[in-house]
Amino acid sequence: MSHLNRGIHDEIIRGWPAADRSRFLPDQFRHTPETGSTNDDLLAKARAGEITAPELLATDYQTSGRGRRGDRWEAAPGRNLLFSLALPLDSPRETWSRLPQLTASLVGSAIEDILGPGHQLQAKWPNDLLYQGQKLAGILVEITLKPHPVAIVGVGVNVNLRADELPPALRALATSLYEIAGYESNRWFLLGLIVQGFLRHHPERLLDFQDTLAWITARDLLHGRRLQIRSGREDIVGTASGIGPRGELLLRKDNGHIREIVSAEEIRWR
């Protein structure tokens, strides 16, 4: 491990109790100044059978970062928190669909801890965290099954991004911790809170989903909104009626029936 990687690892675990430190050793972390996509990098390792314990990859800049639908996006170097966490999956397969919501709750809780009382985020199913209607963080969970199941949890948080660094068309749509709080935040301290949350609550909160579901429900941005959803080749219209026990979106159709939406390519509301 390079001195830079070791120094960042030490920042991440600063203040952790010994029990948590023992579960996240220096060789489980790597930082790179630039990469195509942290998710792609860890997916390649997982598919080669090289991931048998949680592994974290962070970067300052992604040249091929993408959103849930494959959309490409970039962030100013060093401004934001960009990372992927590889998690070997030992829990029953039917719990895996809960992972995006578990991730949202752990990332969101860490952000709220930094912002302090009076700052509550909004969770937009399936993969965004917003503050007062502006996007603050995005999540992309990908799972590879062979040679053994591994989830790659990709997260991007706008940390020290300034509004004037965004294209004009995005300034009303996105925000950052800096814009909310008015001062810069330490990316590695935030990452430490998030990783510590995973070490403490994964896979337990996949097996017992109640705490995660309660967190998401209290911040559910879509609840009660009239939605038009593109899922596969189907367009579905209805009213968002909460999140189900598998992490799915519950959509009440005009005939009163509840449709369970597991994935969606596009969500529009009226």
C-alpha positions in Angstrom: 0.0 0.0 0.0 1.3 3.5 -0.9 1.8 6.2 1.7 -1.1 8.1 0.2 -3.5 5.1 0.4 -2.3 4.4 3.9 -2.8 8.0 4.9 -6.4 8.1 3.6 -7.2 4.8 5.2 -6.0 6.2 8.5 -8.3 9.2 8.0 -11.3 7.0 7.2 -10.9 4.9 10.4 -10.0 7.8 12.7 -12.0 7.6 15.9 -13.3 4.1 15.1 -13.4 1.6 18.0 -11.0 -1.4 17.7 -13.8 -3.8 16.7 -14.6 -1.8 13.6 -11.0 -1.2 12.7 -10.3 -4.9 12.8 -13.0 -5.4 10.1 -11.5 -2.9 7.6 -7.8 -3.4 7.2 -5.5 -1.3 5.0 -5.4 -3.9 2.2 -9.1 -3.6 1.8 -8.8 0.0 0.6 -7.4 1.6 -2.4 -7.5 5.2 -3.7 -6.7 6.3 -7.2 -6.6 9.9 -8.4 -8.5 9.0 -11.6 -10.2 6.0 -13.1 -12.9 5.2 -15.7 -15.4 3.9 -13.2 -14.9 2.5 -9.7 -17.8 0.2 -10.2 -16.3 -1.2 -13.4 -12.9 -1.7 -11.6 -14.4 -3.7 -8.7 -16.8 -5.6 -11.0 -13.7 -6.9 -12.9 -12.0 -8.0 -9.7 -15.2 -9.7 -8.5 -15.7 -11.6 -11.8 -12.1 -12.7 -11.6 -12.8 -14.2 -8.1 -10.5 -11.7 -6.4 -13.0 -10.3 -3.9 -13.6 -12.5 -0.8 -14.1 -9.7 1.8 -15.4 -6.1 1.7 -13.2 -3.9 -0.5 -13.4 -0.2 -1.0 -12.1 1.8 -4.0 -12.3 5.6 -4.0 -11.2 8.1 -6.6 -11.0 11.9 -7.1 -12.2 11.7 -10.7 -14.2 9.3 -13.0 -13.9 9.6 -16.7 -16.7 7.0 -17.4 -18.9 7.2 -14.3 -22.5 6.3 -15.0 -25.9 6.4 -13.4 -28.4 3.6 -13.0 -29.5 3.8 -16.6 -26.0 3.9 -18.0 -26.0 7.7 -18.1 -22.5 9.2 -18.1 -21.6 11.9 -15.6 -18.4 13.5 -14.3 -17.4 15.5 -11.2 -14.8 18.1 -10.7 -11.6 16.4 -9.5 -11.3 16.2 -5.7 -14.5 18.1 -5.0 -16.8 15.2 -4.4 -16.9 11.8 -2.8 -16.8 9.0 -5.4 -16.4 5.4 -4.3 -17.5 1.9 -4.8 -17.7 -0.8 -2.1 -17.6 -4.5 -3.0 -19.7 -6.7 -0.6 -19.6 -10.5 -0.9 -23.3 -11.6 -0.6 -24.0 -14.3 2.0 -27.6 -13.4 2.7 -30.5 -15.1 0.9 -31.0 -14.0 -2.7 -34.5 -12.6 -2.0 -32.9 -9.9 0.3 -30.6 -8.5 -2.4 -33.2 -6.2 -3.9 -33.1 -4.3 -0.6 -29.5 -3.2 -1.0 -30.2 0.1 -2.8 -32.5 1.2 0.0 -30.1 0.0 2.7 -27.4 2.0 0.9 -29.6 5.1 0.7 -30.3 4.9 4.4 -26.6 4.5 5.4 -25.3 7.2 3.1 -28.2 9.5 4.0 -27.7 9.0 7.8 -24.0 9.8 7.4 -24.8 13.0 5.5 -27.4 14.0 8.1 -24.9 13.5 10.9 -22.5 15.9 9.2 -25.2 18.5 8.4 -26.6 18.3 12.0 -30.1 18.8 13.4 -32.7 20.3 11.2 -31.4 18.9 8.0 -33.4 16.0 6.7 -32.8 14.5 3.2 -35.3 13.2 0.8 -35.1 9.7 -0.7 -36.1 9.3 -4.3 -36.7 5.7 -5.2 -34.7 3.8 -6.4 -31.3 5.5 -6.2 -31.1 9.3 -5.4 -30.8 11.4 -2.2 -32.0 15.0 -2.4 -32.0 18.0 -0.2 -35.0 20.4 -0.6 -35.6 18.9 -4.0 -32.1 19.1 -5.3 -29.9 16.1 -5.9 -27.1 15.6 -3.4 -26.1 11.9 -3.9 -26.6 9.1 -6.3 -26.3 5.3 -5.9 -25.7 2.5 -8.4 -25.8 -1.1 -7.1 -24.6 -3.9 -9.5 -24.4 -7.6 -8.7 -22.3 -10.2 -10.3 -23.1 -13.9 -9.6 -19.9 -15.7 -10.8 -17.7 -17.1 -9.5 -19.6 -16.1 -6.3 -22.2 -13.4 -5.6 -20.7 -9.9 -5.0 -22.5 -6.6 -4.9 -20.7 -3.5 -6.1 -22.2 -0.4 -4.4 -21.3 2.7 -6.2 -21.9 6.1 -4.5 -21.3 9.7 -5.6 -21.9 12.5 -3.1 -21.6 16.2 -4.0 -19.4 17.4 -1.1 -17.4 20.5 -1.9 -18.9 21.3 -5.3 -19.8 25.0 -5.9 -23.0 25.9 -7.6 -21.1 28.0 -10.2 -19.2 24.9 -11.2 -22.4 23.3 -12.5 -23.8 23.9 -15.9 -26.5 26.6 -15.7 -29.2 24.0 -16.6 -28.3 21.9 -13.5 -27.9 24.6 -10.9 -31.6 24.3 -9.8 -31.5 20.5 -9.9 -28.3 19.7 -7.8 -26.7 20.9 -4.6 -23.7 19.9 -2.4 -22.8 19.8 1.3 -20.9 23.0 0.7 -23.9 24.8 -0.7 -26.1 23.6 2.2 -23.7 24.2 5.1 -21.6 27.1 3.7 -18.3 25.5 4.5 -16.1 22.6 3.1 -16.4 19.1 4.5 -13.8 16.4 4.8 -14.6 13.7 2.2 -12.8 11.0 4.1 -14.6 11.6 7.3 -17.9 11.2 5.5 -16.6 8.1 3.8 -15.6 6.7 7.2 -19.1 7.2 8.6 -20.6 5.4 5.5 -18.2 2.5 5.6 -18.7 2.1 9.3 -22.4 1.9 8.8 -22.0 -0.9 6.3 -19.7 -2.9 8.6 -22.2 -2.6 11.4 -25.4 -3.1 9.5 -24.7 -5.4 6.5 -26.1 -8.0 6.1 -28.2 -7.7 9.2 -30.4 -4.9 7.8 -31.0 -6.9 4.6 -32.3 -9.7 6.7 -34.4 -7.4 9.0 -35.5 -4.6 6.8 -37.7 -2.7 9.3 -35.2 0.0 10.4 -34.2 0.7 6.8 -37.8 0.8 5.6 -38.7 3.2 8.4 -35.8 5.5 7.4 -36.8 5.5 3.8 -40.5 5.9 4.4 -39.9 9.0 6.6 -38.1 10.6 3.6 -40.0 9.2 0.7 -40.0 12.0 -1.9 -42.4 10.1 -4.3 -45.1 9.2 -1.8 -48.5 10.5 -2.9 -47.2 11.7 -6.3 -48.9 10.8 -9.5 -46.2 9.0 -11.5 -45.6 7.8 -15.0 -43.0 5.0 -15.0 -41.2 3.3 -17.9 -40.4 -0.3 -16.8 -39.0 -2.5 -19.6 -41.3 -1.9 -22.5 -44.3 -0.9 -20.4 -45.5 2.6 -19.3 -47.3 2.4 -16.0 -49.3 5.3 -14.5 -50.4 5.5 -10.8 -49.9 7.1 -7.4 -46.8 6.3 -5.4 -47.9 4.5 -2.2 -44.7 3.7 -0.4 -41.9 1.2 -0.5 -42.5 -2.5 -0.1 -40.7 -5.2 1.9 -38.3 -6.1 -0.9 -37.4 -2.5 -1.5 -39.8 -2.2 -4.4 -41.9 0.9 -5.2 -45.6 0.4 -4.6 -47.8 2.1 -7.2 -51.5 2.3 -6.8 -53.2 2.1 -10.2 -56.5 3.9 -11.0 -58.4 0.6 -10.5 -57.1 0.5 -6.9 -54.7 -2.4 -7.5 -51.1 -2.1 -6.2 -48.4 -2.7 -8.7 -44.9 -3.6 -7.4 -42.2 -1.9 -9.4 -38.8 -3.6 -8.9 -36.9 -1.5 -11.5 -37.6 1.5 -13.7 -35.8 3.1 -16.6 -37.6 6.4 -16.2 -39.8 8.1 -13.6 -41.9 11.2 -14.3 -44.3 12.9 -11.9 -47.2 15.2 -12.5 
